[in-house]
Amino acid sequence: MPPPEETADPVPHPDYRFTLANERTLLAYLRTGLALAAGGVAVATYAPDLGVRWGSAAVALALVLAGLGTALAGHRRWRANEAAIAAGAPLPASLLVPALVAVVAAVVVVVGVLVGVEVLGR
């Protein structure tokens, strides 16, 4: 009696390396979000008067919100990438990285202005 013919798996599985790489990317976004939030806490704690009375609070709040947004957007991107990997489709485009760069650059500019005000006010 001949051996039974091997049949192809009816539900092909994606290469797990892609899923694991996507997971590592999510963890990187979560670390970035946590670092931004920790930076906000540090600014609020160690730089209470940054140029103007409200400067420290504004920068701290911006950093904490940027951290929250980064973590949430990273999760959203992870889910979209997982769906694309499972479907064998191209990964969806994301504006997360340019948006994160713009937010961090804006915070750096504001901090630069506030530090300038602090230094010139002495």
mmCIF file of the C-alpha atoms, coordinates in Angstrom:
data_MODEL
# 
_entry.id   MODEL 
# 
loop_
_atom_site.group_PDB 
_atom_site.id 
_atom_site.type_symbol 
_atom_site.label_atom_id 
_atom_site.label_alt_id 
_atom_site.label_comp_id 
_atom_site.label_asym_id 
_atom_site.label_entity_id 
_atom_site.label_seq_id 
_atom_site.pdbx_PDB_ins_code 
_atom_site.Cartn_x 
_atom_site.Cartn_y 
_atom_site.Cartn_z 
_atom_site.occupancy 
_atom_site.B_iso_or_equiv 
_atom_site.pdbx_formal_charge 
_atom_site.auth_seq_id 
_atom_site.auth_comp_id 
_atom_site.auth_asym_id 
_atom_site.auth_atom_id 
_atom_site.pdbx_PDB_model_num 
ATOM 1   C CA . MET A 1 1   ? 0.000  0.000  0.000  1.00 0.00 ? 1   MET A CA 1 
ATOM 2   C CA . PRO A 1 2   ? 1.510  3.390  -0.994 1.00 0.00 ? 2   PRO A CA 1 
ATOM 3   C CA . PRO A 1 3   ? 1.936  6.081  1.678  1.00 0.00 ? 3   PRO A CA 1 
ATOM 4   C CA . PRO A 1 4   ? -0.825 8.703  1.801  1.00 0.00 ? 4   PRO A CA 1 
ATOM 5   C CA . GLU A 1 5   ? -0.126 11.842 -0.167 1.00 0.00 ? 5   GLU A CA 1 
ATOM 6   C CA . GLU A 1 6   ? 0.768  14.865 1.845  1.00 0.00 ? 6   GLU A CA 1 
ATOM 7   C CA . THR A 1 7   ? -1.762 17.636 1.561  1.00 0.00 ? 7   THR A CA 1 
ATOM 8   C CA . ALA A 1 8   ? -1.019 21.299 1.905  1.00 0.00 ? 8   ALA A CA 1 
ATOM 9   C CA . ASP A 1 9   ? -2.153 23.019 5.077  1.00 0.00 ? 9   ASP A CA 1 
ATOM 10  C CA . PRO A 1 10  ? -5.558 24.560 4.221  1.00 0.00 ? 10  PRO A CA 1 
ATOM 11  C CA . VAL A 1 11  ? -4.785 27.590 6.406  1.00 0.00 ? 11  VAL A CA 1 
ATOM 12  C CA . PRO A 1 12  ? -1.270 28.835 5.658  1.00 0.00 ? 12  PRO A CA 1 
ATOM 13  C CA . HIS A 1 13  ? 0.488  30.383 8.622  1.00 0.00 ? 13  HIS A CA 1 
ATOM 14  C CA . PRO A 1 14  ? 2.583  33.505 8.239  1.00 0.00 ? 14  PRO A CA 1 
ATOM 15  C CA . ASP A 1 15  ? 6.266  33.308 8.966  1.00 0.00 ? 15  ASP A CA 1 
ATOM 16  C CA . TYR A 1 16  ? 6.474  33.746 12.725 1.00 0.00 ? 16  TYR A CA 1 
ATOM 17  C CA . ARG A 1 17  ? 9.632  35.823 12.417 1.00 0.00 ? 17  ARG A CA 1 
ATOM 18  C CA . PHE A 1 18  ? 7.513  38.653 10.994 1.00 0.00 ? 18  PHE A CA 1 
ATOM 19  C CA . THR A 1 19  ? 5.096  38.439 13.907 1.00 0.00 ? 19  THR A CA 1 
ATOM 20  C CA . LEU A 1 20  ? 7.943  38.459 16.406 1.00 0.00 ? 20  LEU A CA 1 
ATOM 21  C CA . ALA A 1 21  ? 9.602  41.428 14.667 1.00 0.00 ? 21  ALA A CA 1 
ATOM 22  C CA . ASN A 1 22  ? 6.280  43.266 14.764 1.00 0.00 ? 22  ASN A CA 1 
ATOM 23  C CA . GLU A 1 23  ? 6.058  42.511 18.485 1.00 0.00 ? 23  GLU A CA 1 
ATOM 24  C CA . ARG A 1 24  ? 9.560  43.896 19.082 1.00 0.00 ? 24  ARG A CA 1 
ATOM 25  C CA . THR A 1 25  ? 8.548  47.065 17.244 1.00 0.00 ? 25  THR A CA 1 
ATOM 26  C CA . LEU A 1 26  ? 5.514  47.417 19.506 1.00 0.00 ? 26  LEU A CA 1 
ATOM 27  C CA . LEU A 1 27  ? 7.767  47.051 22.541 1.00 0.00 ? 27  LEU A CA 1 
ATOM 28  C CA . ALA A 1 28  ? 10.034 49.790 21.169 1.00 0.00 ? 28  ALA A CA 1 
ATOM 29  C CA . TYR A 1 29  ? 7.039  52.118 20.823 1.00 0.00 ? 29  TYR A CA 1 
ATOM 30  C CA . LEU A 1 30  ? 5.971  51.272 24.378 1.00 0.00 ? 30  LEU A CA 1 
ATOM 31  C CA . ARG A 1 31  ? 9.479  52.013 25.693 1.00 0.00 ? 31  ARG A CA 1 
ATOM 32  C CA . THR A 1 32  ? 9.493  55.306 23.817 1.00 0.00 ? 32  THR A CA 1 
ATOM 33  C CA . GLY A 1 33  ? 6.102  56.233 25.255 1.00 0.00 ? 33  GLY A CA 1 
ATOM 34  C CA . LEU A 1 34  ? 7.259  55.357 28.750 1.00 0.00 ? 34  LEU A CA 1 
ATOM 35  C CA . ALA A 1 35  ? 10.445 57.409 28.310 1.00 0.00 ? 35  ALA A CA 1 
ATOM 36  C CA . LEU A 1 36  ? 8.436  60.430 27.143 1.00 0.00 ? 36  LEU A CA 1 
ATOM 37  C CA . ALA A 1 37  ? 6.084  60.133 30.119 1.00 0.00 ? 37  ALA A CA 1 
ATOM 38  C CA . ALA A 1 38  ? 9.040  59.757 32.511 1.00 0.00 ? 38  ALA A CA 1 
ATOM 39  C CA . GLY A 1 39  ? 10.595 62.856 30.926 1.00 0.00 ? 39  GLY A CA 1 
ATOM 40  C CA . GLY A 1 40  ? 7.383  64.746 31.626 1.00 0.00 ? 40  GLY A CA 1 
ATOM 41  C CA . VAL A 1 41  ? 7.459  63.680 35.255 1.00 0.00 ? 41  VAL A CA 1 
ATOM 42  C CA . ALA A 1 42  ? 11.128 64.682 35.506 1.00 0.00 ? 42  ALA A CA 1 
ATOM 43  C CA . VAL A 1 43  ? 10.444 68.137 34.058 1.00 0.00 ? 43  VAL A CA 1 
ATOM 44  C CA . ALA A 1 44  ? 7.548  68.690 36.454 1.00 0.00 ? 44  ALA A CA 1 
ATOM 45  C CA . THR A 1 45  ? 9.652  67.539 39.405 1.00 0.00 ? 45  THR A CA 1 
ATOM 46  C CA . TYR A 1 46  ? 13.076 69.020 38.735 1.00 0.00 ? 46  TYR A CA 1 
ATOM 47  C CA . ALA A 1 47  ? 12.357 72.131 36.654 1.00 0.00 ? 47  ALA A CA 1 
ATOM 48  C CA . PRO A 1 48  ? 9.353  73.738 38.357 1.00 0.00 ? 48  PRO A CA 1 
ATOM 49  C CA . ASP A 1 49  ? 10.080 77.251 37.038 1.00 0.00 ? 49  ASP A CA 1 
ATOM 50  C CA . LEU A 1 50  ? 11.096 76.874 33.429 1.00 0.00 ? 50  LEU A CA 1 
ATOM 51  C CA . GLY A 1 51  ? 11.258 80.409 32.047 1.00 0.00 ? 51  GLY A CA 1 
ATOM 52  C CA . VAL A 1 52  ? 7.684  81.315 32.879 1.00 0.00 ? 52  VAL A CA 1 
ATOM 53  C CA . ARG A 1 53  ? 5.347  80.147 35.622 1.00 0.00 ? 53  ARG A CA 1 
ATOM 54  C CA . TRP A 1 54  ? 3.386  77.788 33.360 1.00 0.00 ? 54  TRP A CA 1 
ATOM 55  C CA . GLY A 1 55  ? 6.367  76.615 31.282 1.00 0.00 ? 55  GLY A CA 1 
ATOM 56  C CA . SER A 1 56  ? 7.246  73.520 33.264 1.00 0.00 ? 56  SER A CA 1 
ATOM 57  C CA . ALA A 1 57  ? 3.653  72.342 33.490 1.00 0.00 ? 57  ALA A CA 1 
ATOM 58  C CA . ALA A 1 58  ? 3.100  72.830 29.746 1.00 0.00 ? 58  ALA A CA 1 
ATOM 59  C CA . VAL A 1 59  ? 6.242  70.918 28.780 1.00 0.00 ? 59  VAL A CA 1 
ATOM 60  C CA . ALA A 1 60  ? 5.521  68.152 31.300 1.00 0.00 ? 60  ALA A CA 1 
ATOM 61  C CA . LEU A 1 61  ? 1.957  67.770 30.073 1.00 0.00 ? 61  LEU A CA 1 
ATOM 62  C CA . ALA A 1 62  ? 3.079  67.736 26.431 1.00 0.00 ? 62  ALA A CA 1 
ATOM 63  C CA . LEU A 1 63  ? 5.637  65.010 27.157 1.00 0.00 ? 63  LEU A CA 1 
ATOM 64  C CA . VAL A 1 64  ? 3.189  62.849 29.112 1.00 0.00 ? 64  VAL A CA 1 
ATOM 65  C CA . LEU A 1 65  ? 0.526  63.193 26.399 1.00 0.00 ? 65  LEU A CA 1 
ATOM 66  C CA . ALA A 1 66  ? 3.115  62.431 23.712 1.00 0.00 ? 66  ALA A CA 1 
ATOM 67  C CA . GLY A 1 67  ? 4.064  59.303 25.643 1.00 0.00 ? 67  GLY A CA 1 
ATOM 68  C CA . LEU A 1 68  ? 0.446  58.208 25.921 1.00 0.00 ? 68  LEU A CA 1 
ATOM 69  C CA . GLY A 1 69  ? -0.150 58.906 22.236 1.00 0.00 ? 69  GLY A CA 1 
ATOM 70  C CA . THR A 1 70  ? 2.978  56.991 21.252 1.00 0.00 ? 70  THR A CA 1 
ATOM 71  C CA . ALA A 1 71  ? 1.971  53.926 23.232 1.00 0.00 ? 71  ALA A CA 1 
ATOM 72  C CA . LEU A 1 72  ? -1.598 53.938 21.895 1.00 0.00 ? 72  LEU A CA 1 
ATOM 73  C CA . ALA A 1 73  ? -0.558 54.595 18.300 1.00 0.00 ? 73  ALA A CA 1 
ATOM 74  C CA . GLY A 1 74  ? 2.118  51.889 18.560 1.00 0.00 ? 74  GLY A CA 1 
ATOM 75  C CA . HIS A 1 75  ? -0.537 49.399 19.627 1.00 0.00 ? 75  HIS A CA 1 
ATOM 76  C CA . ARG A 1 76  ? -2.807 50.481 16.782 1.00 0.00 ? 76  ARG A CA 1 
ATOM 77  C CA . ARG A 1 77  ? 0.062  50.049 14.311 1.00 0.00 ? 77  ARG A CA 1 
ATOM 78  C CA . TRP A 1 78  ? 0.896  46.624 15.767 1.00 0.00 ? 78  TRP A CA 1 
ATOM 79  C CA . ARG A 1 79  ? -2.706 45.444 15.264 1.00 0.00 ? 79  ARG A CA 1 
ATOM 80  C CA . ALA A 1 80  ? -2.814 46.745 11.685 1.00 0.00 ? 80  ALA A CA 1 
ATOM 81  C CA . ASN A 1 81  ? 0.506  45.071 10.878 1.00 0.00 ? 81  ASN A CA 1 
ATOM 82  C CA . GLU A 1 82  ? -0.646 41.781 12.428 1.00 0.00 ? 82  GLU A CA 1 
ATOM 83  C CA . ALA A 1 83  ? -3.770 41.829 10.265 1.00 0.00 ? 83  ALA A CA 1 
ATOM 84  C CA . ALA A 1 84  ? -1.703 42.532 7.150  1.00 0.00 ? 84  ALA A CA 1 
ATOM 85  C CA . ILE A 1 85  ? 0.778  39.764 7.982  1.00 0.00 ? 85  ILE A CA 1 
ATOM 86  C CA . ALA A 1 86  ? -2.031 37.266 8.531  1.00 0.00 ? 86  ALA A CA 1 
ATOM 87  C CA . ALA A 1 87  ? -3.681 38.280 5.248  1.00 0.00 ? 87  ALA A CA 1 
ATOM 88  C CA . GLY A 1 88  ? -0.405 38.213 3.322  1.00 0.00 ? 88  GLY A CA 1 
ATOM 89  C CA . ALA A 1 89  ? -0.971 41.844 2.360  1.00 0.00 ? 89  ALA A CA 1 
ATOM 90  C CA . PRO A 1 90  ? 1.530  44.716 2.307  1.00 0.00 ? 90  PRO A CA 1 
ATOM 91  C CA . LEU A 1 91  ? 2.016  46.499 5.590  1.00 0.00 ? 91  LEU A CA 1 
ATOM 92  C CA . PRO A 1 92  ? -0.134 49.617 5.898  1.00 0.00 ? 92  PRO A CA 1 
ATOM 93  C CA . ALA A 1 93  ? 1.495  53.028 5.730  1.00 0.00 ? 93  ALA A CA 1 
ATOM 94  C CA . SER A 1 94  ? 1.796  54.849 9.037  1.00 0.00 ? 94  SER A CA 1 
ATOM 95  C CA . LEU A 1 95  ? 2.231  58.489 9.960  1.00 0.00 ? 95  LEU A CA 1 
ATOM 96  C CA . LEU A 1 96  ? 3.281  57.543 13.480 1.00 0.00 ? 96  LEU A CA 1 
ATOM 97  C CA . VAL A 1 97  ? 7.005  58.141 13.072 1.00 0.00 ? 97  VAL A CA 1 
ATOM 98  C CA . PRO A 1 98  ? 6.713  61.556 11.345 1.00 0.00 ? 98  PRO A CA 1 
ATOM 99  C CA . ALA A 1 99  ? 4.083  62.629 13.887 1.00 0.00 ? 99  ALA A CA 1 
ATOM 100 C CA . LEU A 1 100 ? 6.275  61.546 16.798 1.00 0.00 ? 100 LEU A CA 1 
ATOM 101 C CA . VAL A 1 101 ? 9.265  63.393 15.338 1.00 0.00 ? 101 VAL A CA 1 
ATOM 102 C CA . ALA A 1 102 ? 7.151  66.542 14.902 1.00 0.00 ? 102 ALA A CA 1 
ATOM 103 C CA . VAL A 1 103 ? 5.854  66.411 18.482 1.00 0.00 ? 103 VAL A CA 1 
ATOM 104 C CA . VAL A 1 104 ? 9.294  65.860 19.991 1.00 0.00 ? 104 VAL A CA 1 
ATOM 105 C CA . ALA A 1 105 ? 10.776 68.620 17.804 1.00 0.00 ? 105 ALA A CA 1 
ATOM 106 C CA . ALA A 1 106 ? 8.016  71.005 18.904 1.00 0.00 ? 106 ALA A CA 1 
ATOM 107 C CA . VAL A 1 107 ? 8.664  70.198 22.570 1.00 0.00 ? 107 VAL A CA 1 
ATOM 108 C CA . VAL A 1 108 ? 12.397 70.766 22.065 1.00 0.00 ? 108 VAL A CA 1 
ATOM 109 C CA . VAL A 1 109 ? 11.721 74.167 20.458 1.00 0.00 ? 109 VAL A CA 1 
ATOM 110 C CA . VAL A 1 110 ? 9.407  75.180 23.310 1.00 0.00 ? 110 VAL A CA 1 
ATOM 111 C CA . VAL A 1 111 ? 11.967 74.037 25.909 1.00 0.00 ? 111 VAL A CA 1 
ATOM 112 C CA . GLY A 1 112 ? 14.664 75.985 24.056 1.00 0.00 ? 112 GLY A CA 1 
ATOM 113 C CA . VAL A 1 113 ? 12.565 79.145 24.118 1.00 0.00 ? 113 VAL A CA 1 
ATOM 114 C CA . LEU A 1 114 ? 11.704 78.680 27.801 1.00 0.00 ? 114 LEU A CA 1 
ATOM 115 C CA . VAL A 1 115 ? 15.345 78.094 28.726 1.00 0.00 ? 115 VAL A CA 1 
ATOM 116 C CA . GLY A 1 116 ? 16.260 81.224 26.744 1.00 0.00 ? 116 GLY A CA 1 
ATOM 117 C CA . VAL A 1 117 ? 13.645 83.217 28.663 1.00 0.00 ? 117 VAL A CA 1 
ATOM 118 C CA . GLU A 1 118 ? 14.996 81.793 31.943 1.00 0.00 ? 118 GLU A CA 1 
ATOM 119 C CA . VAL A 1 119 ? 18.606 82.683 31.098 1.00 0.00 ? 119 VAL A CA 1 
ATOM 120 C CA . LEU A 1 120 ? 17.804 86.162 29.781 1.00 0.00 ? 120 LEU A CA 1 
ATOM 121 C CA . GLY A 1 121 ? 15.586 86.886 32.792 1.00 0.00 ? 121 GLY A CA 1 
ATOM 122 C CA . ARG A 1 122 ? 18.472 86.557 35.245 1.00 0.00 ? 122 ARG A CA 1 
# 
